Amino acid sequence: MNEQIKDYLKNNRDQYLKQLSEFLSIPSISSDSTRRADVKKAADCWLLPI
């Protein structure tokens, strides 16, 4: 693997783990209509960085 890629991953690991943890903490069970707002929040969280 390219050293620049390794360095990038190493330097940004904690940031990406934090973002992933925050995303996974959203109760976004799409089949439960009471979680509609959470599903939208999860989608926004996942899609906005793109």
N, C-alpha and C positions, 0 to 999 in steps of 0.2 A: 504494500500500500504506500502511496506517495507520502513523504514526510510532512508536506503541507497539510494534507488531509488528516493525518494522525495528530498533528499539532492543533488543528482546528477543533477536532473532536475532543481532544484532551482539555483544551482551553474553554470549551463551551458545554462540557458534560453536565455540570451542576445546573446550569441554566435550563437545559433541555429536560433534565430529570425533574426539576421543579415545575416546569410547564406541563409535563406529562402527568405528574402527580395531581396538579390542580385540575386538569381535564378529567382525570379518572375519578376525582372526588365528586363530580357533578352527577346527581342521580338522574340519569337520562334514559330511563326505560321507556322506549317509544310506544310500547303497547298499553301503557298506563296513561290514560288521558289526564290524570291529575298532575302528571309530570310534563305537560306541554311546554311550560316556561323553561323547565330544566333542559328539555330536548333542544329548544331553540338556543339556549345559552351554550350548550355543548357544541351545537353546530356552528354558532358564531365564534366560539373559542377555537374550534378546529379550522374553520375556513378563513377567518380574518387575517391570520398571518400570511396567507398565500398571496 
